[in-house]
């Protein structure tokens, strides 16, 4: 299961704490993202 968690900012620590209290222990994993280059008008 993948859960989006903010990686910085004021919501990071409260989110991690909430997930830990819910029994979801996080594993350090590299941040993965896919991007697509779409033509843009200039």
C-alpha positions as CSV (number, residue, x, y, z in Angstrom):
1,X,0.0,0.0,0.0
2,X,1.3,3.5,-0.8
3,X,0.3,6.4,1.3
4,X,1.2,10.0,0.4
5,X,3.0,11.7,3.2
6,X,4.3,15.2,3.1
7,X,8.1,15.1,3.1
8,X,8.6,18.5,4.7
9,X,6.7,21.3,6.2
10,X,4.4,21.6,9.2
11,X,2.4,18.5,8.4
12,X,5.3,16.1,8.2
13,X,5.8,15.2,11.8
14,X,2.1,15.1,12.8
15,X,1.4,12.8,9.9
16,X,4.2,10.5,10.8
17,X,3.0,10.4,14.4
18,X,-0.5,9.7,13.4
19,X,0.5,6.8,11.1
20,X,2.7,5.3,13.8
21,X,-0.1,5.5,16.4
22,X,-2.3,3.7,13.9
23,X,0.1,0.9,13.7
24,X,1.6,1.7,10.4
25,X,5.4,1.7,10.8
26,X,7.1,3.5,7.9
27,X,10.1,2.2,6.0
28,X,12.6,4.7,4.6
29,X,12.3,4.4,0.9
30,X,13.5,6.7,-1.9
31,X,10.9,9.2,-3.1
32,X,9.6,8.0,-6.4
33,X,7.7,10.1,-8.8
34,X,6.9,9.9,-12.5
35,X,6.7,13.0,-14.6
36,X,5.6,13.4,-18.2
37,X,6.9,16.1,-20.4
38,X,4.0,17.6,-22.2
39,X,4.2,20.2,-24.9
40,X,3.5,23.7,-23.5
41,X,2.7,26.9,-25.3
42,X,5.2,29.7,-24.9
